[in-house]
Amino acid sequence: MLRLFFALLLSSLAAPALAQPLMKNFAEVAVRGEVAPEASANSYALIIANSAYRDGAISDLAVTANDARAMEKLFLGMGYPADNVTLLENLDRDRLEEEVLLFAGRLRPDATVVVYYSGHGLTFEGDPQNYLVPVDMDPNVGTTAMALRQQIFKRRALPLESAVLDILKSVDPAGIVVFYDACRNAPFAVDPNARKSVGGGDSFVPARVDGTAIFYSAKRGQESIAKLAGDGDEVNLSLYTRVLVSELSANPAIRLRDLHPVLNGRVAALAREGTNGARSQDPSMEQELDYSRAPRREFCLASVLRGGEAVCTGPEAQPAAQVTAPAPMPDVEAAFWAEMRARHTAFHYRQYLQSYPDGAHAVEARQLISRLEAEAANAEMLHDWQVAQQMDELEGYRHFISRYPDTDQARLAEQFITLREAEMAQVADAGAWDAAQRIGTVHAYREYLAAFPQGGFRAAAQDRIEALTPRYRVCYVDDVRPPDAWLSLRTAPSQGQTIANMPSGTAMEMLGPEQGDWHQVRTAYGTGWVSWKVARWIRC
C-alpha cells in the first residue's frame, strides 16, 4: 500500500486537530476551533475566483466558485468582520483591477491581509510574476512569434505581484498571506514554456515578495487535483482547499509556519492515496513576512485570547508559549523533517527551511540542498557531455565548453576540437592541391601557396612554379606568310637540318648564343636555331 507516512505520523502526535475529517463542500464549512473574533477586527480577506471564462478556448473550472465560497465562510467564522471580507467573482480585467484598488482603500494601518485566488494562472520562463487569467481574456493572437505572443498574453493577464500585491503593500499592512490555488494545465497555447500557477522546470523564478507569504497549492510542474478517486457527487471542493478549510476550521489560530507542514503532508499523502500513486501534489510556500511587525513575532490568520492577549496556537490548537521568536512544536517539526528526509529532494528540504529556518535540522537541510544541487548540476553536465559526443560537431563541443569551462570534459572537448580542426585542415589542404594540379598553371600553384602557406604540398608547389617559369626571354612565331607559312627550326646555323617547321604562335625561349643572324632557341619541338633575317616573323 502506498504510504501515508506524514499524515499518519502527524495524527499520531496526540492531536485530533492535525488530522481533521475532510470537508466535502462549502456548506459543511464551520469554524469549530477556539478563536477570538474580536482579535480579527483588523484582519481583511480578498477572495478572487475566476471560473466562467467567456472564450470557449479557455476551460471553465467546476470547483472554483465553491472553493471561493468555502473560504468566505471560513474567514467570517474566524471572526473577520463582514465588511472586511471581499469576494470578487468572474470579473473582467479592468473591473478586477478597480476592485483591488477599492479594497486596498479600505485597509487600515498595520492590517493583516489574506488573498485567496482560484482560477487559471500563468507563468513565463525567467519571469517571477504569477499571472491571473481574467474571465474576459482573449486567447487568440495574430502572430506565431513566441516572444511577441508572451508579451501579448502578459498584457492581457493580470500580474498578481504588481497589480494586486504591490497595490496592497502601498498601504503598509503588517503582512500579506496569499493562497494561490490555480489550476495547472495551460488553458490555451501560449508557448511551450508557459505553465499554470507557479510554473515548471529549472527556469522558474520564485515570486519572493517582501512582507508576503505565498502558499501554492502544488509545487512547480505539478497539477492541482480537483477530485480524488472515490469522491462522490457531494464533494465539490478542490483537494487543496478541502484540506485548507478543514485544518483552519479546527485550528484557526495555527501559526503559519506550522500550517504549511500540515498542508504539505496531508495534501501530498491524500494525492498519492486518492490517485493510486498516479499523481503527486506537493504544496509549496515562499516565506518573506516581516516578523518584527507581528505581535509576539508570530503570524496567524486568527487568534485566541490568553491573559487578555491575542496569541497564535501550535499545530495541536494549544497557545504558543514562545514570545520572542517563532518556535514550532518539536514533535511536529520532527514529523515534517522525517517526511522531507524521506522525499530527499532539494525542493522538500527548502520547504522545511521555509517553515523552520532555524530548526533542529536546518544546517543538515542546507547541506543536503548543496549536495543535491551539486549532484544535479553534475548529472546535467554529464548529460550535456553525452549529447555533445553524440552530435560530434565542433559547435556542440564549443557550446559545452562555454557552459562548463572548468571541467575535465571541457579540457577533453578542447582536445577533440584541436584534433578535428587539424583533420579538417588536412582535408582542405589536399583538396586545394588536387585543384591546383588539375589546372597546372603557375597562377594556380601560387593561389595554393597563398591559401596554405604551411601546407603539406608547399615544396611540390614551389617546384612546379619553378619548372613552369621561363628563365629566358620568350618570343613567338608570328605573321608567317606563304609560300612557306612557317619558321624553320634547324639543328645548326645556316646548313643545319630542319627539326620542325613552326607555325604562328609557337613559343621560343631565347637561350642567348648567336651566330650571325642565327639565334639558339628552346621550343616545344626541341632546342635548335632560327634565322633572324625573317625578324618580321618573330614577335617578342
VEXDREN-2710 file (C-alpha; in Angstrom, 1 decimal):
% VEXDREN-2710
k/r/px/py/pz
1/MET/0.0/0.0/0.0
2/LEU/1.2/3.5/-0.8
3/ARG/2.4/5.1/2.4
4/LEU/0.6/7.9/4.2
5/PHE/3.6/8.4/6.5
6/PHE/3.4/12.1/7.2
7/ALA/-0.4/12.3/7.7
8/LEU/-0.3/9.2/9.9
9/LEU/2.6/10.4/11.9
10/LEU/1.1/13.8/12.4
11/SER/-2.2/12.2/13.5
12/SER/-0.3/10.0/15.9
13/LEU/1.1/13.0/17.8
14/ALA/-1.9/13.1/20.2
15/ALA/-3.6/15.8/18.0
16/PRO/-7.0/15.2/16.6
17/ALA/-6.8/18.8/15.2
18/LEU/-4.0/17.7/13.0
19/ALA/-6.0/15.1/11.0
20/GLN/-9.4/16.6/10.7
21/PRO/-12.1/14.9/8.6
22/LEU/-12.1/16.4/5.2
23/MET/-15.0/18.7/4.5
24/LYS/-16.8/17.8/1.3
25/ASN/-18.4/21.1/0.2
26/PHE/-18.7/24.7/1.3
27/ALA/-22.0/24.1/3.1
28/GLU/-20.0/22.0/5.7
29/VAL/-17.6/24.8/6.5
30/ALA/-17.9/25.9/10.1
31/VAL/-15.2/27.0/12.4
32/ARG/-15.1/24.6/15.4
33/GLY/-11.8/25.5/16.9
34/GLU/-11.2/28.2/19.6
35/VAL/-10.9/31.7/18.1
36/ALA/-11.2/35.2/19.5
37/PRO/-13.3/37.1/16.9
38/GLU/-12.5/40.5/18.5
39/ALA/-8.8/39.9/17.7
40/SER/-9.6/39.8/14.0
41/ALA/-11.1/43.3/13.8
42/ASN/-8.1/44.5/11.7
43/SER/-7.9/41.3/9.5
44/TYR/-9.0/41.5/5.9
45/ALA/-9.6/38.9/3.2
46/LEU/-9.7/39.3/-0.6
47/ILE/-11.1/36.3/-2.4
48/ILE/-10.7/36.2/-6.2
49/ALA/-12.5/33.5/-8.2
50/ASN/-12.4/33.1/-11.9
51/SER/-14.4/30.1/-13.2
52/ALA/-16.7/31.2/-16.0
53/TYR/-14.4/32.1/-18.9
54/ARG/-16.1/33.8/-21.9
55/ASP/-13.9/32.4/-24.6
56/GLY/-14.6/28.8/-25.4
57/ALA/-10.9/28.1/-25.9
58/ILE/-10.4/28.5/-22.1
59/SER/-11.9/25.8/-20.0
60/ASP/-14.3/26.6/-17.2
61/LEU/-13.5/25.4/-13.7
62/ALA/-16.2/23.5/-11.9
63/VAL/-15.0/23.8/-8.3
64/THR/-13.6/27.3/-8.2
65/ALA/-16.9/29.1/-7.2
66/ASN/-17.4/26.5/-4.4
67/ASP/-13.8/26.9/-3.2
68/ALA/-14.3/30.7/-3.0
69/ARG/-17.5/30.4/-1.0
70/ALA/-15.9/27.9/1.4
71/MET/-13.1/30.4/2.0
72/GLU/-15.6/33.2/2.5
73/LYS/-17.4/31.2/5.2
74/LEU/-14.1/30.3/6.8
75/PHE/-12.9/33.9/7.2
76/LEU/-16.3/35.0/8.5
77/GLY/-16.3/32.1/11.0
78/MET/-12.8/33.1/12.1
79/GLY/-14.1/36.5/13.2
80/TYR/-13.2/38.6/10.2
81/PRO/-15.8/41.5/10.0
82/ALA/-18.2/41.1/7.1
83/ASP/-17.1/44.5/5.7
84/ASN/-13.5/43.2/5.7
85/VAL/-14.2/40.2/3.5
86/THR/-14.5/40.8/-0.2
87/LEU/-15.4/38.2/-2.8
88/LEU/-14.6/39.1/-6.5
89/GLU/-16.1/36.6/-8.8
90/ASN/-15.8/36.3/-12.6
91/LEU/-14.8/40.0/-13.1
92/ASP/-13.2/41.2/-16.3
93/ARG/-9.6/42.6/-16.1
94/ASP/-10.5/46.3/-15.8
95/ARG/-13.2/45.7/-13.2
96/LEU/-10.9/43.4/-11.2
97/GLU/-8.1/46.0/-11.1
98/GLU/-10.6/48.6/-10.0
99/GLU/-12.0/46.4/-7.2
100/VAL/-8.5/45.6/-5.9
101/LEU/-7.8/49.4/-5.6
102/LEU/-11.1/49.9/-3.8
103/PHE/-10.3/47.0/-1.4
104/ALA/-6.9/48.5/-0.7
105/GLY/-8.5/51.8/0.1
106/ARG/-10.5/50.2/2.9
107/LEU/-7.4/48.8/4.7
108/ARG/-6.4/50.3/8.0
109/PRO/-2.8/50.7/9.1
110/ASP/-1.0/47.6/10.1
111/ALA/-3.8/45.4/8.8
112/THR/-3.3/41.7/8.2
113/VAL/-4.4/40.8/4.7
114/VAL/-5.2/37.3/3.2
115/VAL/-5.6/36.9/-0.5
116/TYR/-7.1/33.8/-1.9
117/TYR/-7.1/33.1/-5.7
118/SER/-8.8/30.2/-7.5
119/GLY/-8.8/30.1/-11.3
120/HIS/-6.5/29.8/-14.3
121/GLY/-3.0/31.2/-13.9
122/LEU/0.2/31.5/-16.0
123/THR/3.9/31.9/-15.5
124/PHE/6.6/32.5/-18.1
125/GLU/10.2/31.4/-18.2
126/GLY/12.5/33.7/-16.3
127/ASP/9.7/35.9/-15.1
128/PRO/9.0/35.9/-11.3
129/GLN/5.4/37.2/-11.7
130/ASN/2.3/35.0/-11.3
131/TYR/-0.4/36.0/-13.8
132/LEU/-4.1/35.6/-13.1
133/VAL/-6.2/34.8/-16.2
134/PRO/-9.3/37.1/-16.2
135/VAL/-12.6/35.8/-17.5
136/ASP/-12.6/38.2/-20.4
137/MET/-9.1/37.2/-21.6
138/ASP/-8.8/36.7/-25.4
139/PRO/-6.5/33.7/-26.1
140/ASN/-6.3/34.5/-29.8
141/VAL/-3.3/36.4/-31.2
142/GLY/-2.3/37.1/-34.8
143/THR/1.3/36.1/-34.6
144/THR/3.4/33.0/-34.2
145/ALA/6.5/34.9/-32.9
146/MET/7.0/33.4/-29.4
147/ALA/8.4/36.5/-27.7
148/LEU/5.6/38.6/-29.0
149/ARG/3.0/36.1/-28.0
150/GLN/4.3/36.2/-24.5
151/GLN/4.2/39.9/-24.3
152/ILE/0.6/40.0/-25.6
153/PHE/-0.6/37.4/-23.0
154/LYS/1.2/39.2/-20.2
155/ARG/-0.7/42.4/-21.1
156/ARG/-4.0/40.6/-21.3
157/ALA/-3.5/38.7/-18.0
158/LEU/-3.3/40.3/-14.6
159/PRO/0.0/40.1/-12.7
160/LEU/-0.5/39.1/-9.2
161/GLU/2.6/40.7/-7.8
162/SER/2.4/44.1/-9.4
163/ALA/-1.4/44.5/-9.9
164/VAL/-2.5/43.1/-6.6
165/LEU/0.2/42.6/-4.0
166/ASP/2.1/45.8/-4.7
167/ILE/-1.2/47.8/-4.5
168/LEU/-2.0/46.2/-1.1
169/LYS/1.5/46.8/0.1
170/SER/1.2/50.5/-0.8
171/VAL/-1.0/51.0/2.3
172/ASP/1.7/49.3/4.5
173/PRO/-0.1/46.3/6.0
174/ALA/1.6/44.3/8.7
175/GLY/1.7/41.3/6.4
176/ILE/0.0/39.7/3.4
177/VAL/-0.7/36.0/3.2
178/VAL/-1.6/34.5/-0.3
179/PHE/-3.2/31.2/-1.0
180/TYR/-2.7/30.6/-4.7
181/ASP/-4.9/27.6/-5.8
182/ALA/-4.7/27.9/-9.5
183/CYS/-5.4/25.0/-11.9
184/ARG/-2.2/23.9/-13.6
185/ASN/-2.9/23.0/-17.3
186/ALA/-2.4/25.9/-19.6
187/PRO/-5.9/26.8/-20.8
188/PHE/-4.6/27.8/-24.3
189/ALA/-1.4/27.7/-26.3
190/VAL/0.7/30.5/-25.0
191/ASP/4.1/28.8/-25.7
192/PRO/5.9/25.6/-24.6
193/ASN/7.4/27.5/-21.6
194/ALA/4.1/28.6/-20.2
195/ARG/2.7/26.7/-17.2
196/LYS/-0.1/27.1/-14.7
197/SER/0.3/28.7/-11.3
198/VAL/4.0/28.6/-10.2
199/GLY/5.3/27.2/-13.5
200/GLY/7.6/24.4/-14.2
201/GLY/11.2/23.5/-14.9
202/ASP/14.5/24.8/-13.6
203/SER/13.9/28.2/-15.3
204/PHE/11.2/29.1/-12.8
205/VAL/12.0/32.3/-10.8
206/PRO/10.4/32.2/-7.3
207/ALA/8.0/35.1/-6.7
208/ARG/9.6/36.4/-3.5
209/VAL/7.7/39.4/-2.3
210/ASP/8.8/41.3/0.8
211/GLY/6.3/41.3/3.6
212/THR/4.4/38.4/2.0
213/ALA/3.9/34.7/2.4
214/ILE/2.7/32.8/-0.7
215/PHE/1.2/29.4/-0.3
216/TYR/1.0/27.5/-3.6
217/SER/-1.4/24.6/-3.9
218/ALA/1.3/22.5/-5.7
219/LYS/4.9/22.8/-6.5
220/ARG/6.0/23.9/-9.9
221/GLY/5.4/21.4/-12.7
222/GLN/2.6/19.7/-10.9
223/GLU/-1.2/19.9/-11.3
224/SER/-3.6/20.8/-8.6
225/ILE/-6.1/17.9/-8.1
226/ALA/-9.8/18.7/-8.2
227/LYS/-11.2/15.3/-7.2
228/LEU/-9.8/12.1/-5.8
229/ALA/-10.8/8.6/-6.8
230/GLY/-13.9/7.6/-4.9
231/ASP/-15.1/11.2/-4.3
232/GLY/-18.8/11.3/-4.7
233/ASP/-21.0/14.0/-6.1
234/GLU/-21.2/15.7/-2.8
235/VAL/-17.5/16.6/-3.0
236/ASN/-17.3/20.0/-4.8
237/LEU/-14.1/21.5/-3.4
238/SER/-10.6/21.1/-4.7
239/LEU/-8.2/18.8/-2.7
240/TYR/-6.0/21.7/-1.5
241/THR/-9.0/23.9/-0.4
242/ARG/-10.7/20.9/1.3
243/VAL/-7.6/20.4/3.4
244/LEU/-7.1/24.1/4.0
245/VAL/-10.6/24.8/5.3
246/SER/-10.7/21.5/7.3
247/GLU/-7.5/22.3/9.1
248/LEU/-8.2/26.0/9.7
249/SER/-11.8/25.3/10.8
250/ALA/-10.4/23.0/13.5
251/ASN/-7.4/25.3/14.4
252/PRO/-8.0/28.8/13.1
253/ALA/-5.2/30.4/15.1
254/ILE/-2.4/28.0/13.9
255/ARG/0.9/29.6/13.2
256/LEU/1.7/29.9/9.5
257/ARG/5.0/28.1/9.9
258/ASP/3.1/25.2/11.4
259/LEU/0.2/25.4/8.9
260/HIS/2.5/24.7/5.9
261/PRO/3.9/21.4/7.2
262/VAL/0.3/20.2/7.9
263/LEU/-1.0/21.2/4.4
264/ASN/2.1/19.8/2.7
265/GLY/2.0/16.5/4.4
266/ARG/-1.7/15.9/4.3
267/VAL/-2.3/17.0/0.7
268/ALA/0.7/15.0/-0.5
269/ALA/-0.5/11.9/1.2
270/LEU/-4.1/12.2/0.1
271/ALA/-3.0/12.8/-3.5
272/ARG/-0.9/9.7/-3.6
273/GLU/-3.6/7.5/-1.9
274/GLY/-6.5/9.1/-3.8
275/THR/-5.0/8.6/-7.2
276/ASN/-3.4/5.2/-6.6
277/GLY/0.0/6.7/-6.9
278/ALA/-0.7/8.0/-10.4
279/ARG/-0.3/11.7/-9.4
280/SER/1.5/13.8/-6.9
281/GLN/0.7/17.2/-5.4
282/ASP/3.2/18.9/-3.0
283/PRO/2.1/22.3/-1.7
284/SER/4.9/24.8/-1.5
285/MET/5.5/28.1/0.2
286/GLU/7.6/31.3/-0.3
287/GLN/8.1/33.0/3.1
288/GLU/9.1/36.7/3.2
289/LEU/7.0/38.0/6.1
290/ASP/8.5/40.6/8.4
291/TYR/8.1/39.0/11.8
292/SER/9.2/42.2/13.6
293/ARG/5.8/43.6/12.7
294/ALA/3.8/40.8/14.2
295/PRO/2.6/40.5/17.9
296/ARG/4.8/38.1/19.7
297/ARG/6.8/37.8/16.4
298/GLU/4.2/35.3/15.1
299/PHE/1.8/35.3/12.2
300/CYS/-1.5/33.5/12.2
301/LEU/-4.8/34.1/10.4
302/ALA/-6.8/34.4/13.6
303/SER/-6.0/34.4/17.3
304/VAL/-7.1/33.1/20.7
305/LEU/-7.0/35.1/23.9
306/ARG/-4.7/34.2/26.8
307/GLY/-4.4/36.5/29.7
308/GLY/-6.1/39.2/27.7
309/GLU/-3.6/38.9/24.9
310/ALA/-4.2/37.7/21.4
311/VAL/-1.8/34.8/20.6
312/CYS/-1.3/32.1/18.0
313/THR/-1.6/28.4/18.6
314/GLY/0.6/25.5/17.7
315/PRO/-0.5/22.6/15.5
316/GLU/-2.3/20.9/18.4
317/ALA/-4.5/24.0/18.9
318/GLN/-2.6/24.9/22.1
319/PRO/-1.5/28.5/22.5
320/ALA/2.1/29.1/21.5
321/ALA/4.3/29.7/24.5
322/GLN/7.3/31.3/22.8
323/VAL/7.2/35.1/23.0
324/THR/10.4/36.4/21.3
325/ALA/10.6/34.3/18.2
326/PRO/8.7/31.6/16.3
327/ALA/9.3/28.2/17.7
328/PRO/7.4/25.2/16.3
329/MET/6.3/22.2/18.3
330/PRO/9.3/19.8/18.4
331/ASP/7.2/16.7/17.5
332/VAL/5.6/18.3/14.5
333/GLU/8.9/19.6/13.3
334/ALA/10.4/16.1/13.7
335/ALA/7.4/14.6/11.7
336/PHE/7.8/17.2/8.9
337/TRP/11.5/16.6/8.8
338/ALA/11.1/12.9/8.6
339/GLU/8.7/13.3/5.6
340/MET/11.0/15.7/3.9
341/ARG/14.0/13.5/4.5
342/ALA/12.1/10.5/3.0
343/ARG/11.4/12.6/-0.1
344/HIS/15.0/13.6/-0.3
345/THR/14.8/16.4/-2.9
346/ALA/16.1/20.0/-2.7
347/PHE/12.5/21.2/-3.1
348/HIS/11.4/19.4/0.0
349/TYR/14.4/20.5/2.1
350/ARG/13.6/24.1/1.1
351/GLN/10.0/23.6/2.3
352/TYR/11.3/22.5/5.7
353/LEU/13.5/25.6/5.8
354/GLN/10.6/27.8/4.8
355/SER/8.8/26.7/8.0
356/TYR/11.8/26.1/10.2
357/PRO/14.7/28.3/9.1
358/ASP/16.4/27.9/12.5
359/GLY/15.0/24.4/13.2
360/ALA/16.9/21.5/14.6
361/HIS/17.7/20.2/11.1
362/ALA/18.3/23.5/9.4
363/VAL/22.0/23.0/9.0
364/GLU/21.6/19.5/7.7
365/ALA/18.9/20.6/5.3
366/ARG/21.2/23.3/3.8
367/GLN/24.0/20.8/3.5
368/LEU/21.7/18.3/1.7
369/ILE/20.4/21.0/-0.6
370/SER/24.0/21.9/-1.6
371/ARG/24.9/18.3/-2.1
372/LEU/21.8/17.5/-4.2
373/GLU/22.2/20.7/-6.3
374/ALA/25.8/19.7/-6.9
375/GLU/24.8/16.2/-7.9
376/ALA/22.1/17.6/-10.2
377/ALA/24.5/20.0/-11.8
378/ASN/27.0/17.2/-12.3
379/ALA/24.3/15.0/-13.8
380/GLU/23.2/17.7/-16.1
381/MET/26.8/18.3/-17.1
382/LEU/27.3/14.6/-17.9
383/HIS/24.1/14.5/-19.9
384/ASP/25.2/17.6/-21.9
385/TRP/28.6/15.9/-22.5
386/GLN/26.9/12.8/-23.8
387/VAL/24.8/15.0/-26.1
388/ALA/27.9/16.8/-27.4
389/GLN/29.7/13.5/-28.0
390/GLN/26.6/12.1/-29.9
391/MET/26.5/15.2/-32.1
392/ASP/30.3/15.1/-32.5
393/GLU/30.4/18.5/-34.0
394/LEU/32.7/21.4/-33.3
395/GLU/29.8/23.8/-32.4
396/GLY/28.5/21.3/-29.9
397/TYR/31.9/21.0/-28.2
398/ARG/32.3/24.7/-28.2
399/HIS/28.9/25.2/-26.6
400/PHE/29.7/22.6/-23.9
401/ILE/33.0/24.4/-23.1
402/SER/31.1/27.7/-22.7
403/ARG/28.7/26.2/-20.2
404/TYR/31.3/24.0/-18.2
405/PRO/34.7/25.7/-18.8
406/ASP/36.4/24.3/-15.7
407/THR/35.6/20.6/-16.1
408/ASP/37.7/17.7/-17.2
409/GLN/35.2/17.1/-20.0
410/ALA/35.8/20.7/-21.3
411/ARG/39.5/20.0/-21.5
412/LEU/38.8/16.8/-23.4
413/ALA/36.5/18.8/-25.7
414/GLU/39.3/21.2/-26.4
415/GLN/41.5/18.3/-27.4
416/PHE/38.7/17.0/-29.7
417/ILE/38.4/20.4/-31.3
418/THR/42.1/20.7/-31.9
419/LEU/42.3/17.2/-33.5
420/ARG/39.1/17.8/-35.6
421/GLU/40.4/21.2/-36.8
422/ALA/43.7/19.6/-37.8
423/GLU/41.9/16.8/-39.7
424/MET/39.7/19.4/-41.5
425/ALA/42.8/21.4/-42.4
426/GLN/44.5/18.4/-43.9
427/VAL/41.4/17.6/-46.0
428/ALA/41.1/21.2/-47.2
429/ASP/44.9/21.2/-48.0
430/ALA/44.7/18.0/-50.0
431/GLY/41.6/19.3/-51.9
432/ALA/43.2/22.6/-52.8
433/TRP/46.4/20.8/-54.0
434/ASP/44.3/18.5/-56.3
435/ALA/42.6/21.5/-57.8
436/ALA/45.9/23.3/-58.4
437/GLN/47.3/20.2/-60.1
438/ARG/44.2/19.9/-62.4
439/ILE/44.7/23.5/-63.6
440/GLY/48.5/23.1/-63.8
441/THR/49.4/26.7/-64.2
442/VAL/51.9/29.0/-62.3
443/HIS/48.9/31.1/-61.1
444/ALA/47.1/28.0/-59.7
445/TYR/50.1/26.9/-57.7
446/ARG/50.7/30.4/-56.4
447/GLU/47.0/30.5/-55.3
448/TYR/47.5/27.2/-53.4
449/LEU/50.5/28.7/-51.6
450/ALA/48.6/31.8/-50.7
451/ALA/45.8/29.8/-49.1
452/PHE/48.1/27.2/-47.4
453/PRO/51.5/28.9/-46.8
454/GLN/52.4/26.0/-44.5
455/GLY/50.5/23.3/-46.4
456/GLY/51.7/19.8/-46.8
457/PHE/52.4/20.3/-50.6
458/ARG/54.3/23.5/-50.2
459/ALA/57.6/22.2/-51.6
460/ALA/55.9/20.5/-54.6
461/ALA/54.0/23.7/-55.5
462/GLN/57.3/25.7/-55.4
463/ASP/59.0/23.1/-57.6
464/ARG/56.1/23.2/-60.1
465/ILE/56.2/27.0/-60.2
466/GLU/60.0/27.0/-60.9
467/ALA/59.6/24.4/-63.6
468/LEU/56.9/26.4/-65.3
469/THR/58.5/29.8/-65.0
470/PRO/60.8/30.7/-68.1
471/ARG/64.3/31.7/-67.3
472/TYR/64.9/33.3/-70.7
473/ARG/63.1/35.9/-72.8
474/VAL/60.2/34.3/-74.7
475/CYS/59.4/35.2/-78.3
476/TYR/56.7/33.8/-80.6
477/VAL/56.5/32.8/-84.2
478/ASP/54.2/35.5/-85.8
479/ASP/52.8/36.6/-89.1
480/VAL/54.4/33.8/-91.2
481/ARG/53.2/34.0/-94.8
482/PRO/53.1/31.8/-97.9
483/PRO/54.7/30.2/-99.6
484/ASP/56.4/28.9/-96.5
485/ALA/53.9/29.8/-93.8
486/TRP/56.2/28.6/-91.1
487/LEU/59.5/29.4/-89.4
488/SER/62.1/26.6/-89.6
489/LEU/63.9/25.3/-86.5
490/ARG/67.3/23.8/-87.5
491/THR/70.0/21.7/-85.8
492/ALA/72.7/24.3/-86.6
493/PRO/73.1/27.7/-88.1
494/SER/72.9/28.0/-91.9
495/GLN/73.2/24.4/-93.2
496/GLY/71.7/22.6/-90.2
497/GLN/68.9/20.0/-90.7
498/THR/65.4/21.1/-90.2
499/ILE/64.0/19.9/-86.8
500/ALA/60.5/21.4/-87.3
501/ASN/58.6/24.0/-89.3
502/MET/57.0/26.1/-86.6
503/PRO/53.6/27.7/-87.2
504/SER/52.4/31.1/-85.9
505/GLY/52.0/31.1/-82.1
506/THR/55.0/28.8/-81.3
507/ALA/56.8/30.0/-78.2
508/MET/60.6/30.2/-78.3
509/GLU/62.9/30.7/-75.3
510/MET/65.8/32.8/-76.4
511/LEU/68.8/30.9/-74.9
512/GLY/71.3/33.5/-75.9
513/PRO/74.0/32.0/-78.1
514/GLU/74.1/33.8/-81.5
515/GLN/76.0/33.1/-84.8
516/GLY/75.5/35.9/-87.2
517/ASP/71.8/36.2/-87.9
518/TRP/71.1/32.9/-86.1
519/HIS/69.7/32.5/-82.5
520/GLN/69.6/29.4/-80.4
521/VAL/66.1/28.8/-79.0
522/ARG/64.2/26.2/-77.0
523/THR/60.7/25.2/-78.1
524/ALA/58.2/22.5/-77.7
525/TYR/59.7/20.9/-80.7
526/GLY/63.2/20.8/-79.2
527/THR/66.3/23.1/-79.0
528/GLY/67.7/24.5/-82.2
529/TRP/68.5/27.5/-84.3
530/VAL/66.3/30.1/-86.1
531/SER/67.3/32.8/-88.6
532/TRP/66.7/36.3/-87.5
533/LYS/66.7/37.5/-91.2
534/VAL/63.0/37.0/-91.1
535/ALA/62.5/39.0/-87.9
536/ARG/59.2/40.2/-89.2
537/TRP/58.0/36.7/-88.5
538/ILE/59.1/36.9/-84.8
539/ARG/57.3/38.8/-82.0
540/CYS/59.0/39.2/-78.6
END
